[in-house]
Amino acid sequence: MAKLEEAKTRRTTELGAQESVLRAAALTTFDPFFQAGNRLFEGWMAVGSEMLEFGKSRFDRGIEMSKAIAQSSSVNEALDLQATYTRSLVQDYVSEAQKIADLGTRSLLDSFTTLQQQAREKQTRDTILHAAAE
């Protein structure tokens, strides 16, 4: 009976050691992806914040223009105000689209750069470990 308990204990210890090695390997394997994902998430949070800020400024500007048009004294003045507002609106949207495209591109490049850097570091570690093993 003692031999059976000893075998169970040894097997449990061996499985525990194998499990901890596998967990460590999984964490080191997925760590670059987690870091790259975090960088990507941070970048897209910046894009979202930029879009919210733009929406808020457009809303405020729309309210101002509505008040200005409502207070205009003639139809021609109201049309001029509307034309000026529309021109500025188009310019603002084009400018904002460029900003968002730039932020999105930068975000993707940062995450890929992080992933590449982690891959290079892993390759360097593996090379050093391989050289030390020889």
C-alpha angles and dihedrals in degrees: 000000000000091000090054092052090046091051091049091049092048092048092048090050092049092048091048091052092048091048093052091048091050092048092050091048092049092050093049090046096051098034094090090051091050091050093047090047091051091051090049091048091050090051094050090048087057089050091050092048091050091051092049092049091049091049091051093049091047091050092050091047091049091053091050092050092047090054092047092050091046090053095047116119099216141027091245091054091049091050091049091050091048092049092049091048092049092050092050090045093056092046091049093050093049091048092048092048089055091049093050093046089050093048092047093048092047090049093053093045092049092052093047091047090052090049092049092048091051090048091051091049091050091049090050092049091048091050092050092047091047092050091048091050092056 
